[in-house]
Amino acid sequence: MDTPDVGIPERLAAAMSMPEQHAYLREKLSRRKVLASSFATAGTVGGIGLLAGCSGSAHGGGRSASRPLAASSAPVKVDGRLVAPFARHLAFGADPKTQMRVSWQVPLAVKAPYLRVGLKPWELSRKIEAEVRDLRTPSLSKKLPAVEQYYLHAALDGLRPGTTYYYGVGHEGFDPASPERLATIGSFRTAPAQAENFVFTAFGDQGVSYHALANDQLILGQNPSFHLHAGDICYADTTGHGEESDTYDARVWDTFLAQTESVAKSVPWMVTTGNHDMEAWYSPNGYGGQSARWSLPESGFDPKNAPGVYSFAYGNVGVVALDANDVSYEIPANKGYTDGRQSAWLDKRLGELRADDSIDFIVVFFHHCMYSTARHASDGGVRDAWLELFTKHQVDLVVNGHNHVYERTDAVKGGEVGKPVPVGASTDPTRDGIVYVTAGGAGKDLYDFPAGVRDSYEGNVDDRDAIESFHWTKSRRPQPDTVEWSRVRYTGFSFLRVEVTAGAHPKLTVTALAESGERVDHFDVVRGK
């Protein structure tokens, strides 16, 4: 029997917020009794259990949609000897010097999942019980099955700064410390107690592809201390309009996390939220799925309802992650969901970081572009909400995704060029303004720049005095712009490598690398005293 298509008609979805879409889909599925038939066909839990899994999520949080399995609704657990964990990924806790969060996945329900950790790979003496966050996704279109996913999380606290730890994940029947499982052991290093030189990497818009995998392996070769992912993580939601007519396949997450494991099992993979990451089935604000799959720092302004909004400090760099869905004019499905509280938190947090004598640089990353000329161009919503705050607190570097290209501005001050920053140049945010980087070439299909505008990058410079582009307005209409700030443009798969220098002369050396390893851009950020 064919599963009915339960998406919202586009004519309705275009005018609906995320909570309205969530309620519509839940009511429609319940009315058609799709849940029971879908899960009965798939041989998993019945529809009542699925509805119960999100019945308490009207506040918009994800934890009620991804709670530990209840005994009354848990499926029969398989023999653990037959199931191997996969898709390990790390993230910092609020303090990267002493906290790490380890997440992974199992294909079937298992008994007593746990993590082992120690200072040597053959001495994993500390054992920590894992939290299970399960996601049940019904068949949301005719050709997709219902899916049951099991995500496991362990919190490591009280770690030593600047120390390498070894860990293994397992469950009853699968002990990572046993001799035959030693190949599954992973490792990580905590942040140093005192600032020292290090490297981090960044990109957005990854998805699942050969190019995404190639970028991952090149990133691993940089030996980064952490990686920033500026949203649009896996593209299980292929259209990303924040509408229930979007095509959604939860199984893509399994493939993505398996693809990323080779890096993320040892490099903290710090993500924020893009428009493709709003998945309205799980919770009214669309973030229940993200809360199930990721354990991110709880230093954010509201980690339960806005998991992609947080900050952390590593060495002499303060990092701030933001959710631009909250302020976007282009895609307003979640616009205003924090009622201004995210921006108020941002103002406070940037002030705290700038007042901290141990912090030399502040890096902010989020999805929608503050300044770009490619397909989506610039989002006036993020400019209106945050540009003044970035200027006030002298943010040193802003990283975006959304446009699937590499594009880098000159130093922008007051919306105009404060100082030209050609390839290889240096800039001072205290005097010149802020450099904005769109690093959206992580692996998804690439975009083009406006007609007649050619790439301009290291070894292939084509400087232009002005480019005709646009920005999105509050009325959700594009407003034409003639921009002078577009300095470097590259329509290839790529990522950012940022080398941080500590000490008496701190510096950020920002480099863009193509998936071939070729350098396509580089510049320095040095703050005046």
C-alpha positions in Angstrom: 0.0 0.0 0.0 1.4 3.4 -0.9 2.0 5.9 1.9 0.0 9.1 1.4 2.0 12.2 0.8 1.7 14.3 4.0 3.5 17.4 3.0 1.8 20.8 3.3 0.8 22.3 -0.1 3.3 24.9 -1.0 0.6 27.6 -1.3 -0.1 27.1 2.4 3.5 26.4 3.6 4.9 29.6 2.2 2.9 31.7 4.7 3.4 29.4 7.8 5.9 29.7 10.6 7.8 26.6 11.8 5.4 26.0 14.8 2.4 26.2 12.4 4.0 23.7 10.1 4.9 21.4 12.9 1.3 21.4 14.2 -0.2 21.0 10.7 2.0 17.9 10.0 1.3 16.3 13.4 -2.4 16.8 13.0 -2.5 15.5 9.4 -0.5 12.4 10.2 -2.6 11.6 13.3 -5.8 12.1 11.3 -4.7 9.7 8.6 -3.3 7.2 11.0 -0.2 7.2 9.0 2.0 6.6 12.1 0.6 3.3 13.1 0.6 1.9 9.5 4.1 3.2 8.8 5.7 1.8 11.8 3.8 -1.5 11.6 5.0 -1.9 8.1 8.6 -1.1 9.1 8.4 -3.5 12.0 9.1 -0.9 14.6 7.3 1.0 17.3 3.6 2.0 16.8 2.4 5.5 16.2 1.3 6.1 19.7 4.9 5.9 20.9 6.0 8.4 18.2 3.4 10.9 19.2 4.2 10.6 22.8 7.9 11.2 22.0 7.1 14.8 21.1 3.8 15.5 22.9 5.7 17.7 25.5 7.7 19.7 23.0 5.3 22.6 22.5 7.8 24.9 24.1 10.1 24.3 21.1 12.8 22.3 22.7 14.4 19.2 21.3 15.0 17.1 24.5 11.4 16.0 24.8 11.5 14.8 21.3 14.8 12.9 22.0 14.4 11.6 25.5 16.0 8.4 26.9 13.9 5.4 25.8 11.0 4.7 28.1 10.6 1.0 29.1 7.0 1.0 27.9 7.8 2.0 24.3 11.4 0.7 23.9 11.8 -1.9 21.1 13.3 -5.3 21.8 17.1 -4.8 22.1 19.3 -7.0 19.9 22.3 -9.1 20.9 25.0 -6.5 21.5 27.7 -8.7 20.0 26.1 -8.3 16.6 26.0 -4.4 16.6 28.9 -2.1 16.3 28.7 1.7 17.1 29.4 4.2 14.4 29.3 7.9 13.6 31.4 9.1 16.5 31.6 12.9 16.7 33.0 15.2 19.4 32.1 18.6 20.7 33.5 20.8 23.5 31.6 21.4 26.7 31.3 24.9 28.1 35.0 24.8 29.1 37.2 23.1 26.4 40.1 22.8 28.9 38.1 20.4 31.1 35.0 19.2 29.2 34.4 17.1 26.1 31.1 15.6 24.8 31.2 12.3 22.8 28.3 11.3 20.6 27.7 8.3 18.5 25.1 6.1 16.9 23.9 2.5 16.8 21.8 1.0 14.0 19.5 -0.9 16.5 18.5 -0.5 20.1 21.2 -2.0 22.5 21.4 -2.6 26.2 23.4 -0.4 28.6 25.4 1.8 26.2 28.5 3.4 27.7 31.9 5.1 27.1 35.3 4.2 28.4 38.1 6.8 28.7 41.7 6.8 30.0 45.1 8.3 29.5 46.4 5.2 27.5 44.5 3.2 24.8 45.0 0.0 26.8 43.9 1.5 30.1 40.3 2.7 29.7 39.5 2.4 33.3 36.8 5.1 33.6 33.3 4.0 32.5 30.5 6.5 31.9 26.9 5.6 31.2 25.6 7.0 27.9 22.3 8.9 27.4 20.1 7.6 24.6 18.2 10.1 22.5 16.0 8.3 20.0 14.3 9.8 17.0 11.3 8.3 15.3 10.5 9.7 11.9 7.4 8.5 10.0 7.2 8.1 6.3 6.9 11.8 5.2 6.5 11.1 1.5 5.4 8.1 -0.7 8.9 6.7 -1.4 10.5 7.0 2.0 10.2 4.5 4.8 9.7 5.2 8.5 13.0 5.5 10.3 14.1 4.7 13.9 17.5 6.3 14.9 19.4 5.9 18.2 21.9 8.6 19.2 24.1 8.2 22.2 25.9 10.8 24.2 28.4 10.8 27.1 29.6 13.9 29.0 33.2 14.0 30.1 33.9 16.6 32.8 36.9 17.2 35.1 39.5 16.5 32.4 43.0 17.8 32.5 43.9 20.8 30.3 46.3 20.1 27.4 46.0 16.4 27.7 45.4 13.6 25.2 42.7 11.1 26.2 41.7 7.8 24.6 38.2 6.6 24.5 36.0 3.8 23.3 32.2 3.5 23.0 30.3 0.3 23.5 27.3 -1.5 25.1 26.4 -4.8 26.6 28.1 -7.4 24.3 30.5 -4.9 22.7 33.4 -3.8 25.0 35.8 -1.4 23.3 38.5 -2.3 25.9 38.5 -6.0 24.8 41.6 -7.0 22.7 39.5 -7.7 19.6 37.9 -4.2 19.7 41.1 -2.1 20.3 41.0 -0.9 16.6 37.8 1.1 17.6 39.6 3.3 20.1 39.6 7.0 19.4 41.4 10.0 21.0 41.1 13.7 21.6 43.1 16.5 23.2 41.7 19.1 25.6 42.4 22.8 25.2 45.7 24.0 26.8 45.7 25.8 30.2 47.6 28.7 28.7 47.3 30.2 25.3 49.5 28.7 22.6 49.7 28.5 18.9 47.0 26.3 17.2 45.0 25.8 14.0 41.2 25.6 13.5 39.2 25.0 10.3 35.8 26.1 9.1 33.2 25.7 6.3 29.5 25.5 5.7 27.1 23.6 3.4 28.7 20.2 3.4 26.2 17.4 2.7 27.1 14.0 1.5 29.4 13.8 -1.6 32.8 12.9 -2.9 33.8 16.5 -2.5 32.6 16.6 1.1 34.7 13.6 1.9 37.7 15.0 0.2 37.4 18.2 2.2 37.2 16.2 5.4 40.4 14.3 4.7 42.2 17.5 3.8 41.0 19.1 7.0 42.3 16.1 9.0 45.7 16.8 7.5 45.7 20.3 9.0 45.7 18.8 12.5 43.1 21.3 13.7 42.2 21.8 17.4 38.5 22.1 16.4 36.3 22.6 13.3 33.5 25.1 12.8 30.5 24.1 10.6 28.4 27.1 9.7 25.2 25.3 9.1 23.4 23.3 6.4 25.0 20.2 7.8 23.8 17.1 5.9 20.8 18.2 3.7 18.3 15.5 4.9 15.9 18.4 4.1 16.8 18.9 0.4 14.9 22.2 -0.2 15.5 24.0 3.1 12.6 26.5 2.8 11.4 25.7 6.3 8.2 24.3 4.7 6.5 21.0 5.2 6.5 20.5 1.5 10.3 20.2 1.8 11.5 16.7 1.0 13.0 15.1 4.1 14.9 11.8 4.4 16.2 11.2 7.9 18.5 8.4 6.7 20.8 10.9 5.1 22.0 11.8 8.7 23.3 8.2 9.1 25.3 8.5 5.9 26.6 12.0 6.8 27.7 11.1 10.3 29.5 8.0 9.0 31.2 10.1 6.4 32.4 12.7 8.9 33.5 10.2 11.6 37.1 9.9 10.3 37.7 13.6 11.4 35.0 14.2 14.0 36.0 11.3 16.2 39.2 13.2 17.1 38.4 16.8 16.2 35.5 18.6 18.0 32.9 19.3 15.3 31.2 22.5 16.4 28.1 23.1 14.3 25.4 25.8 14.1 22.1 25.8 12.4 21.3 26.5 8.7 18.0 26.8 6.9 18.3 23.1 5.8 18.7 22.1 9.5 15.1 23.2 10.5 13.3 19.8 10.6 9.8 20.7 11.7 8.5 17.2 12.4 10.5 16.8 15.7 9.6 20.1 17.4 7.8 23.4 16.8 11.0 25.3 16.1 12.5 22.5 14.0 15.5 21.8 16.3 14.5 18.6 18.0 16.5 16.6 15.6 19.6 18.7 16.1 19.3 18.3 19.9 19.1 14.6 19.5 22.1 14.3 17.3 24.5 16.8 18.8 25.7 17.7 22.3 27.0 21.3 22.1 28.3 23.7 24.8 25.6 24.6 27.3 27.1 28.1 27.5 24.6 29.2 24.9 21.8 31.6 25.8 19.2 28.8 25.6 20.7 25.4 24.8 17.4 23.5 25.1 15.5 25.6 22.6 18.4 27.0 20.5 21.1 24.4 20.4 23.1 26.3 17.7 23.6 29.4 19.8 26.6 29.1 22.2 30.2 30.3 22.8 33.5 28.9 24.0 37.0 30.1 24.5 40.0 28.2 23.2 43.4 29.7 24.0 43.3 33.4 23.1 40.3 33.1 20.8 36.6 33.5 21.8 34.2 31.7 19.4 30.5 32.6 19.1 27.9 30.5 17.2 24.6 32.1 16.2 21.3 30.9 14.7 20.6 33.2 11.7 17.2 31.6 11.1 16.1 33.8 14.0 16.8 37.0 12.1 16.7 36.1 8.4 14.7 38.1 6.0 15.2 35.7 3.1 13.8 32.5 4.8 11.6 33.7 7.7 10.1 30.4 8.9 11.8 30.8 12.3 12.2 34.6 12.2 11.8 36.1 15.7 11.5 32.8 17.5 13.8 34.1 20.3 11.9 37.4 20.5 15.2 39.4 20.4 16.8 37.4 23.3 19.5 35.9 21.1 20.7 39.4 20.1 20.6 40.6 23.7 22.7 37.6 24.7 25.1 38.2 21.8 25.7 41.8 23.0 26.4 40.6 26.5 28.6 37.8 25.4 30.7 39.8 23.0 31.2 42.4 25.7 32.4 39.7 28.2 34.8 38.3 25.6 36.2 41.7 24.7 36.7 42.5 28.4 38.6 39.3 29.0 42.4 40.1 29.0 43.2 36.5 27.9 41.1 36.8 24.7 42.9 38.5 21.7 40.5 37.6 19.0 36.7 37.0 18.6 35.4 34.8 15.8 31.7 34.6 15.0 30.1 32.0 12.7 26.6 31.6 11.5 24.8 30.4 8.3 23.2 33.2 6.3 25.6 35.7 4.6 26.2 39.2 6.0 28.1 40.1 2.8 28.1 38.0 -0.4 27.2 38.4 -4.1 26.5 34.8 -5.1 23.0 33.2 -5.5 21.5 34.0 -2.1 23.5 37.3 -1.9 23.3 39.2 1.5 20.7 38.9 4.1 19.5 42.3 5.4 18.1 40.6 8.5 21.5 39.6 9.9 22.8 43.0 9.0 20.0 44.8 10.9 20.2 42.5 13.9 24.0 42.1 14.4 26.1 44.4 12.3 26.1 47.2 14.9 27.0 44.7 17.6 29.9 43.3 15.6 31.2 46.8 15.1 30.6 47.9 18.7 32.7 44.9 20.1 35.3 44.9 17.2 34.7 41.3 16.1 37.8 40.1 14.3 36.5 37.6 11.8 33.0 36.5 10.7 32.5 33.1 8.9 29.2 32.3 7.0 28.0 29.6 4.6 24.7 29.5 2.7 26.2 30.5 -0.7 28.1 27.5 -2.1 31.2 29.4 -3.0 34.2 31.0 -1.4 33.9 34.8 -1.2 35.9 37.2 1.0 35.3 40.9 1.6 37.7 43.7 2.2 37.6 45.1 5.7 34.0 46.5 6.0 33.3 49.5 8.2 30.0 51.2 8.4 28.7 49.1 5.5 31.5 50.3 3.2 35.1 49.4 2.5 37.2 50.5 5.4 40.4 49.2 3.9 41.1 47.1 0.7 42.5 43.7 1.8 44.0 42.0 -1.3 45.4 38.5 -1.2 48.3 38.4 1.2 47.5 41.6 3.0 47.0 42.4 6.7 44.2 44.2 8.4 43.5 45.7 11.8 39.8 45.4 13.0 40.3 48.2 15.5 40.9 50.6 12.7 39.9 49.1 9.3 36.7 47.2 10.0 35.7 43.5 9.8 36.5 40.9 7.2 33.5 38.6 6.3 34.2 35.2 4.7 31.6 33.0 3.0 33.0 29.5 3.2 30.1 27.6 1.6 32.1 25.3 -0.7 32.3 22.3 1.7 30.7 19.7 -0.6 27.3 20.6 -1.8 26.6 21.6 -5.5 28.4 24.9 -6.2 26.8 28.2 -7.1 27.8 30.9 -9.5 28.6 34.6 -9.0 26.5 37.2 -10.9 26.5 37.1 -14.7 29.8 38.5 -16.0 31.6 38.3 -12.7 34.6 36.1 -12.8 36.5 34.3 -10.1 39.3 36.3 -8.5 41.8 34.4 -6.2 45.5 33.9 -5.6 47.3 33.5 -8.9 44.1 34.4 -10.8 43.3 37.9 -9.6 40.5 39.8 -11.4 39.8 42.8 -9.3 36.6 44.7 -9.9 35.6 48.2 -8.8 32.0 47.2 -8.3 29.6 44.3 -8.7 25.8 44.4 -9.1 24.2 42.3 -6.4 21.4 42.6 -3.9 20.3 42.1 -0.3 17.1 40.7 1.2 14.8 43.2 2.8 12.2 42.9 5.6 9.5 42.6 3.0 11.3 39.5 1.7 12.2 41.2 -1.5 15.7 41.6 -3.0 17.0 45.2 -3.0 19.6 45.9 -5.7 23.1 46.8 -4.5 26.2 48.0 -6.2 29.0 46.6 -3.9 32.6 47.4 -3.8 33.7 45.1 -1.0 33.9 41.7 -2.9 37.6 41.1 -2.9 38.2 37.3 -3.4 35.8 34.9 -5.3 36.3 31.2 -6.0 33.7 28.8 -7.3 35.3 25.6 -6.1 35.1 23.2 -3.2 37.2 24.7 -0.4 37.5 25.4 3.4 39.1 27.8 5.8 42.3 27.1 7.7 43.0 29.7 10.5 46.4 29.6 12.2 46.3 31.4 15.6 49.5 32.9 17.0 49.6 33.6 20.7 52.1 35.6 22.8 53.4 39.2 22.5 52.3 39.6 18.9 49.1 37.7 18.4 47.8 37.1 14.9 45.2 35.3 12.8 46.5 33.9 9.5 43.4 33.1 7.5 43.9 30.8 4.5 41.4 29.3 2.0 42.4 25.9 0.6 40.8 24.2 -2.4 40.0 20.5 -2.1 43.2 19.9 -4.2 45.2 21.5 -1.4 45.9 24.6 -3.5 45.9 27.9 -1.6 43.4 30.3 -3.1 43.5 33.1 -0.5 45.3 34.2 2.6 45.4 37.3 4.8 46.3 38.3 8.3 44.3 39.8 11.1 46.4 41.8 13.6 44.9 44.0 16.3 46.4 47.4 17.1 47.3 48.2 20.7 
